[in-house]
């Protein structure tokens, strides 16, 4: 059925990233959503130069942190709930688009 194959894609444009040496983000950005929600999403946040993803797995919160390198990157969410892709752009490669593709 269509709901079983539905994918949820979340785009988060992280704007105003400071230089790599500072490793901090200004809180703000945009979220665009397409698809259907069939379960609670994972939480993806930026803190102290790291992209932190947290997902609920069997009633327990599972988290994974990844150092931001300001290079295009791809990795799996905790519990293999989906994939995170990071694409950098802007005059100094200081703007990023984080795409979360749930399975």
N, CA, C and O atoms as a DFTB+ gen file, in Angstrom:
412 C
 N C O
     1  1       0.836      -1.171       0.000
     2  2       0.000       0.000       0.000
     3  2       0.886       1.240       0.000
     4  3       2.030       1.191       0.451
     5  1       0.366       2.335      -0.498
     6  2       1.128       3.571      -0.632
     7  2       1.709       4.035       0.696
     8  3       2.842       4.515       0.742
     9  1       0.945       3.897       1.777
    10  2       1.430       4.364       3.085
    11  2       2.650       3.578       3.534
    12  3       3.535       4.127       4.190
    13  1       2.705       2.280       3.181
    14  2       3.840       1.457       3.583
    15  2       5.118       1.870       2.873
    16  3       6.212       1.647       3.390
    17  1       4.994       2.468       1.696
    18  2       6.163       2.852       0.913
    19  2       6.441       4.347       0.989
    20  3       7.349       4.856       0.332
    21  1       5.644       5.047       1.804
    22  2       5.793       6.508       1.869
    23  2       7.157       6.871       2.434
    24  3       7.633       6.268       3.397
    25  1       7.761       7.849       1.826
    26  2       9.030       8.368       2.319
    27  2       8.786       9.772       2.840
    28  3       7.990      10.533       2.290
    29  1       9.472      10.086       3.886
    30  2       9.396      11.433       4.422
    31  2      10.751      12.099       4.209
    32  3      11.796      11.552       4.559
    33  1      10.705      13.245       3.647
    34  2      11.939      13.971       3.402
    35  2      11.859      15.337       4.060
    36  3      10.904      16.088       3.861
    37  1      12.835      15.629       4.811
    38  2      12.885      16.907       5.502
    39  2      14.140      17.626       5.037
    40  3      15.241      17.078       5.081
    41  1      13.960      18.841       4.598
    42  2      15.098      19.654       4.200
    43  2      15.295      20.737       5.255
    44  3      14.367      21.479       5.579
    45  1      16.457      20.816       5.761
    46  2      16.760      21.861       6.727
    47  2      17.912      22.670       6.154
    48  3      19.019      22.158       5.988
    49  1      17.653      23.905       5.860
    50  2      18.727      24.770       5.377
    51  2      19.332      25.458       6.588
    52  3      18.689      26.285       7.234
    53  1      20.536      25.118       6.879
    54  2      21.217      25.725       8.016
    55  2      21.923      26.962       7.488
    56  3      22.846      26.879       6.678
    57  1      21.466      28.105       7.965
    58  2      21.963      29.375       7.453
    59  2      22.829      30.052       8.504
    60  3      22.580      29.949       9.706
    61  1      23.818      30.723       8.036
    62  2      24.632      31.528       8.934
    63  2      25.666      30.733       9.711
    64  3      25.978      31.083      10.850
    65  1      26.199      29.686       9.130
    66  2      27.228      28.917       9.822
    67  2      28.472      29.793       9.943
    68  3      28.852      30.490       9.003
    69  1      29.079      29.744      11.084
    70  2      30.305      30.504      11.267
    71  2      31.464      29.740      10.638
    72  3      31.273      28.641      10.118
    73  1      32.605      30.288      10.681
    74  2      33.783      29.658      10.072
    75  2      34.053      28.309      10.715
    76  3      33.639      28.055      11.846
    77  1      34.745      27.453       9.992
    78  2      35.029      26.098      10.476
    79  2      35.744      26.125      11.821
    80  3      35.480      25.279      12.676
    81  1      36.623      27.060      12.016
    82  2      37.368      27.109      13.273
    83  2      36.461      27.392      14.464
    84  3      36.715      26.902      15.564
    85  1      35.418      28.169      14.259
    86  2      34.498      28.469      15.360
    87  2      33.571      27.299      15.620
    88  3      33.273      26.992      16.775
    89  1      33.103      26.630      14.552
    90  2      32.295      25.434      14.701
    91  2      30.958      25.636      15.384
    92  3      30.472      24.717      16.044
    93  1      30.344      26.803      15.253
    94  2      29.052      27.049      15.871
    95  2      28.072      27.521      14.812
    96  3      28.463      28.150      13.829
    97  1      26.791      27.214      15.017
    98  2      25.746      27.620      14.077
    99  2      24.859      28.661      14.730
   100  3      24.652      28.650      15.943
   101  1      24.344      29.549      13.919
   102  2      23.331      30.487      14.380
   103  2      22.007      29.764      14.290
   104  3      21.702      29.162      13.260
   105  1      21.208      29.811      15.351
   106  2      19.926      29.100      15.353
   107  2      18.967      29.703      14.346
   108  3      18.554      30.852      14.500
   109  1      18.610      28.959      13.331
   110  2      17.662      29.436      12.336
   111  2      17.753      28.605      11.083
   112  3      18.682      27.817      10.908
   113  1      16.792      28.785      10.222
   114  2      16.787      28.056       8.967
   115  2      15.381      27.832       8.470
   116  3      14.443      28.487       8.926
   117  1      15.227      26.911       7.540
   118  2      13.945      26.621       6.924
   119  2      13.703      25.119       6.940
   120  3      14.645      24.328       6.884
   121  1      12.447      24.735       7.014
   122  2      12.074      23.328       6.941
   123  2      11.003      23.177       5.872
   124  3       9.990      23.875       5.913
   125  1      11.214      22.269       4.907
   126  2      10.234      21.954       3.869
   127  2       9.911      20.474       4.009
   128  3      10.820      19.662       4.178
   129  1       8.635      20.107       3.942
   130  2       8.229      18.722       4.163
   131  2       7.325      18.238       3.046
   132  3       6.426      18.955       2.608
   133  1       7.570      17.003       2.580
   134  2       6.662      16.329       1.657
   135  2       6.520      14.890       2.127
   136  3       7.487      14.302       2.610
   137  1       5.341      14.319       1.996
   138  2       5.140      12.925       2.374
   139  2       4.073      12.757       3.434
   140  3       3.224      13.628       3.623
   141  1       4.122      11.635       4.120
   142  2       3.139      11.306       5.151
   143  2       3.863      10.892       6.422
   144  3       4.848      10.155       6.368
   145  1       3.381      11.361       7.558
   146  2       3.945      10.951       8.839
   147  2       3.291       9.650       9.275
   148  3       2.071       9.587       9.431
   149  1       4.083       8.626       9.469
   150  2       3.540       7.344       9.916
   151  2       4.120       6.939      11.270
   152  3       3.645       5.981      11.881
   153  1       5.123       7.644      11.739
   154  2       5.684       7.439      13.066
   155  2       6.462       8.689      13.446
   156  3       6.717       9.548      12.601
   157  1       6.832       8.791      14.691
   158  2       7.558       9.966      15.157
   159  2       8.901      10.109      14.460
   160  3       9.598       9.116      14.253
   161  1       9.272      11.321      14.099
   162  2      10.537      11.541      13.393
   163  2      11.728      11.529      14.348
   164  3      11.572      11.624      15.565
   165  1      12.888      11.412      13.781
   166  2      14.115      11.578      14.545
   167  2      14.351      13.077      14.717
   168  3      13.861      13.885      13.929
   169  1      15.091      13.433      15.735
   170  2      15.419      14.831      15.983
   171  2      16.855      15.053      15.506
   172  3      17.766      14.322      15.894
   173  1      17.047      16.066      14.664
   174  2      18.376      16.389      14.148
   175  2      18.691      17.814      14.573
   176  3      17.961      18.745      14.233
   177  1      19.790      17.987      15.324
   178  2      20.174      19.304      15.830
   179  2      21.662      19.539      15.576
   180  3      22.427      18.606      15.333
   181  1      22.048      20.815      15.640
   182  2      23.444      21.202      15.489
   183  2      23.893      21.801      16.815
   184  3      23.252      22.715      17.332
   185  1      24.992      21.291      17.369
   186  2      25.492      21.809      18.640
   187  2      27.006      21.640      18.691
   188  3      27.534      20.552      18.459
   189  1      27.686      22.731      18.997
   190  2      29.135      22.728      19.179
   191  2      29.878      22.067      18.019
   192  3      30.795      21.273      18.232
   193  1      29.477      22.399      16.797
   194  2      30.151      21.884      15.614
   195  2      29.821      20.446      15.266
   196  3      30.495      19.838      14.434
   197  1      28.779      19.888      15.902
   198  2      28.380      18.508      15.625
   199  2      26.922      18.465      15.208
   200  3      26.098      19.224      15.716
   201  1      26.609      17.570      14.276
   202  2      25.232      17.297      13.880
   203  2      24.803      16.081      14.694
   204  3      25.379      15.002      14.552
   205  1      23.791      16.252      15.548
   206  2      23.354      15.195      16.458
   207  2      21.986      14.700      16.022
   208  3      21.049      15.487      15.896
   209  1      21.868      13.397      15.791
   210  2      20.584      12.803      15.420
   211  2      20.155      11.851      16.536
   212  3      20.945      11.034      17.010
   213  1      18.882      11.971      16.949
   214  2      18.321      11.140      18.014
   215  2      17.026      10.522      17.522
   216  3      16.157      11.221      17.001
   217  1      16.895       9.204      17.686
   218  2      15.707       8.484      17.237
   219  2      15.206       7.583      18.364
   220  3      15.988       7.091      19.177
   221  1      13.904       7.379      18.397
   222  2      13.300       6.474      19.361
   223  2      13.357       5.058      18.795
   224  3      12.892       4.807      17.683
   225  1      13.933       4.130      19.570
   226  2      14.018       2.732      19.146
   227  2      13.608       1.853      20.322
   228  3      14.292       1.809      21.344
   229  1      12.491       1.158      20.169
   230  2      11.972       0.277      21.212
   231  2      11.898       0.993      22.561
   232  3      12.397       0.487      23.566
   233  1      11.281       2.156      22.574
   234  2      11.056       2.975      23.773
   235  2      12.329       3.554      24.384
   236  3      12.289       4.050      25.510
   237  1      13.444       3.505      23.683
   238  2      14.692       4.093      24.160
   239  2      15.198       5.109      23.139
   240  3      15.109       4.889      21.931
   241  1      15.726       6.214      23.638
   242  2      16.293       7.240      22.770
   243  2      17.707       6.825      22.385
   244  3      18.535       6.571      23.259
   245  1      17.992       6.753      21.090
   246  2      19.315       6.394      20.583
   247  2      19.851       7.605      19.830
   248  3      19.177       8.143      18.952
   249  1      21.068       8.037      20.173
   250  2      21.641       9.233      19.552
   251  2      22.958       8.908      18.868
   252  3      23.661       7.962      19.226
   253  1      23.266       9.729      17.866
   254  2      24.517       9.606      17.131
   255  2      24.988      11.025      16.820
   256  3      24.194      11.858      16.383
   257  1      26.264      11.304      17.039
   258  2      26.820      12.630      16.751
   259  2      27.862      12.509      15.645
   260  3      28.599      11.526      15.564
   261  1      27.904      13.526      14.800
   262  2      28.856      13.536      13.683
   263  2      29.484      14.922      13.618
   264  3      28.774      15.927      13.577
   265  1      30.800      14.978      13.609
   266  2      31.520      16.244      13.507
   267  2      31.240      16.878      12.146
   268  3      31.313      16.201      11.121
   269  1      30.923      18.159      12.131
   270  2      30.672      18.872      10.876
   271  2      32.016      19.258      10.270
   272  3      32.830      19.918      10.915
   273  1      32.243      18.841       9.026
   274  2      33.522      19.098       8.357
   275  2      33.400      20.125       7.239
   276  3      34.396      20.463       6.600
   277  1      32.202      20.620       6.997
   278  2      31.931      21.574       5.922
   279  2      32.293      20.995       4.556
   280  3      32.682      21.725       3.645
   281  1      32.160      19.673       4.424
   282  2      32.280      18.972       3.154
   283  2      31.014      18.149       2.995
   284  3      30.411      17.741       3.988
   285  1      30.604      17.900       1.759
   286  2      29.412      17.082       1.537
   287  2      29.602      15.740       2.238
   288  3      30.685      15.156       2.206
   289  1      28.533      15.264       2.869
   290  2      28.637      14.065       3.697
   291  2      27.320      13.302       3.665
   292  3      26.282      13.863       3.313
   293  1      27.362      12.032       4.029
   294  2      26.173      11.193       4.084
   295  2      26.384      10.152       5.176
   296  3      27.468       9.578       5.284
   297  1      25.342       9.902       5.997
   298  2      25.444       8.882       7.038
   299  2      24.053       8.417       7.436
   300  3      23.056       9.067       7.123
   301  1      23.995       7.282       8.134
   302  2      22.724       6.688       8.546
   303  2      22.272       7.264       9.889
   304  3      23.095       7.595      10.743
   305  1      20.956       7.376      10.061
   306  2      20.374       7.752      11.343
   307  2      20.525       6.592      12.325
   308  3      20.732       5.453      11.907
   309  1      20.423       6.871      13.633
   310  2      20.435       5.774      14.600
   311  2      19.327       4.772      14.281
   312  3      18.279       5.140      13.750
   313  1      19.569       3.516      14.607
   314  2      18.606       2.433      14.378
   315  2      18.291       2.268      12.891
   316  3      17.266       1.684      12.537
   317  1      19.163       2.777      12.018
   318  2      18.958       2.711      10.565
   319  2      17.572       3.200      10.153
   320  3      16.953       2.652       9.241
   321  1      17.094       4.237      10.837
   322  2      15.772       4.802      10.548
   323  2      15.745       5.559       9.230
   324  3      14.669       5.829       8.698
   325  1      16.900       5.901       8.697
   326  2      16.968       6.647       7.451
   327  2      18.382       7.128       7.201
   328  3      19.327       6.706       7.867
   329  1      18.508       8.009       6.238
   330  2      19.814       8.518       5.832
   331  2      19.832      10.034       5.905
   332  3      18.840      10.692       5.590
   333  1      20.969      10.587       6.322
   334  2      21.177      12.032       6.381
   335  2      22.209      12.397       5.326
   336  3      23.281      11.795       5.265
   337  1      21.887      13.386       4.495
   338  2      22.824      13.911       3.501
   339  2      23.047      15.384       3.806
   340  3      22.094      16.122       4.059
   341  1      24.302      15.812       3.783
   342  2      24.651      17.213       4.016
   343  2      25.309      17.748       2.756
   344  3      26.272      17.172       2.250
   345  1      24.778      18.859       2.254
   346  2      25.332      19.515       1.064
   347  2      25.654      20.958       1.434
   348  3      24.789      21.682       1.926
   349  1      26.889      21.375       1.201
   350  2      27.335      22.724       1.548
   351  2      27.376      23.606       0.306
   352  3      27.682      23.139      -0.791
   353  1      27.064      24.888       0.494
   354  2      27.086      25.851      -0.604
   355  2      27.289      27.236      -0.022
   356  3      27.464      27.382       1.188
   357  1      27.269      28.247      -0.864
   358  2      27.459      29.625      -0.419
   359  2      28.848      30.114      -0.778
   360  3      29.695      29.338      -1.221
   361  1      29.080      31.410      -0.583
   362  2      30.350      32.002      -0.999
   363  2      31.568      31.394      -0.296
   364  3      32.650      31.348      -0.881
   365  1      31.414      30.936       0.923
   366  2      32.529      30.347       1.666
   367  2      32.195      28.931       2.126
   368  3      32.745      28.441       3.113
   369  1      31.289      28.280       1.399
   370  2      30.835      26.933       1.766
   371  2      30.318      26.914       3.207
   372  3      30.520      25.946       3.940
   373  1      29.643      28.010       3.601
   374  2      29.211      28.145       4.986
   375  2      27.696      28.023       5.167
   376  3      27.191      28.242       6.268
   377  1      26.974      27.683       4.116
   378  2      25.540      27.400       4.217
   379  2      25.371      25.926       3.920
   380  3      26.033      25.382       3.036
   381  1      24.492      25.285       4.653
   382  2      24.319      23.854       4.442
   383  2      22.869      23.464       4.294
   384  3      21.975      24.104       4.848
   385  1      22.647      22.396       3.533
   386  2      21.314      21.804       3.401
   387  2      21.426      20.382       3.928
   388  3      22.209      19.577       3.423
   389  1      20.630      20.084       4.950
   390  2      20.610      18.748       5.532
   391  2      19.319      18.081       5.084
   392  3      18.233      18.599       5.345
   393  1      19.423      16.936       4.413
   394  2      18.256      16.189       3.953
   395  2      18.173      14.899       4.759
   396  3      19.132      14.129       4.814
   397  1      17.016      14.668       5.385
   398  2      16.786      13.437       6.141
   399  2      15.765      12.618       5.365
   400  3      14.625      13.046       5.187
   401  1      16.175      11.441       4.905
   402  2      15.305      10.560       4.123
   403  2      14.988       9.346       4.986
   404  3      15.847       8.494       5.210
   405  1      13.738       9.269       5.474
   406  2      13.323       8.159       6.333
   407  2      12.988       6.939       5.491
   408  3      12.510       7.072       4.365
   409  1      13.235       5.761       6.024
   410  2      12.947       4.497       5.331
   411  2      11.588       3.989       5.728
   412  3      11.160       2.937       5.253
